[in-house]
Amino acid sequence: MNIMQTKEHVNNHQIEDYDDVLDSKYGKVGTPEREQFRREAYAYCMGQVIFDARKSEKITQAELANRIGRDKAYISKIEKGVIEPGVGTFYRIIEALGLRIDIVKPVY
């Protein structure tokens, strides 16, 4: 197969507006399906941030759980995106990992 034939078989979808993709897959903004997707995506991203920070600090799930007064299974569920911690718990996790959150006004 030459290069020209290969290019014909490549998925060349050009995404111009990612909202269009999300609309077609999960429904328009404000629909229950789209809101469910948003919650799941947010929980997954938050879990990955916590996972990466914990690994960077070289502590176990059990150690992090102990620092915030929870159990290892709770930390595991957060890192997998199964559950989303409340704001207070999130701040305790961040503090336990030696991190901080700065709330700033974006500059445009």
URJOUR-V594547 format. One record per residue. RES is the residue in one letter. SS is DSSP state (~ for helix, > for strand, _ for the rest). OMEGA is omega as a letter, one per 30 degrees, with the letter a starting at -180 (999 if undefined). Layout:
RES|SS|OMEGA ; RES|SS|OMEGA
//
This chain:
M|_|l ; N|_|a ; I|~|a ; M|~|l ; Q|~|l ; T|~|a ; K|~|l ; E|~|a ; H|_|l ; V|_|l ; N|_|a ; N|_|l ; H|_|l ; Q|_|l ; I|_|l ; E|_|a ; D|_|a ; Y|~|l ; D|~|l ; D|~|l ; V|~|l ; L|~|l ; D|~|a ; S|~|a ; K|~|a ; Y|~|a ; G|_|a ; K|_|l ; V|_|l ; G|_|l ; T|_|l ; P|~|a ; E|~|a ; R|~|l ; E|~|l ; Q|~|l ; F|~|a ; R|~|l ; R|~|a ; E|~|l ; A|~|l ; Y|~|l ; A|~|l ; Y|~|a ; C|~|l ; M|~|l ; G|~|l ; Q|~|l ; V|~|a ; I|~|l ; F|~|a ; D|~|a ; A|~|a ; R|~|l ; K|~|l ; S|~|l ; E|_|l ; K|_|l ; I|_|a ; T|_|l ; Q|~|a ; A|~|l ; E|~|l ; L|~|l ; A|~|l ; N|~|a ; R|~|a ; I|~|l ; G|_|l ; R|_|l ; D|_|a ; K|~|a ; A|~|l ; Y|~|l ; I|~|l ; S|~|l ; K|~|l ; I|~|a ; E|~|l ; K|~|a ; G|_|a ; V|_|l ; I|_|l ; E|_|a ; P|_|l ; G|_|a ; V|~|a ; G|~|l ; T|~|l ; F|~|l ; Y|~|l ; R|~|l ; I|~|a ; I|~|l ; E|~|a ; A|~|l ; L|_|l ; G|_|a ; L|_|l ; R|_|l ; I|_|l ; D|_|l ; I|_|a ; V|_|l ; K|_|a ; P|_|l ; V|_|l ; Y|_|999
//
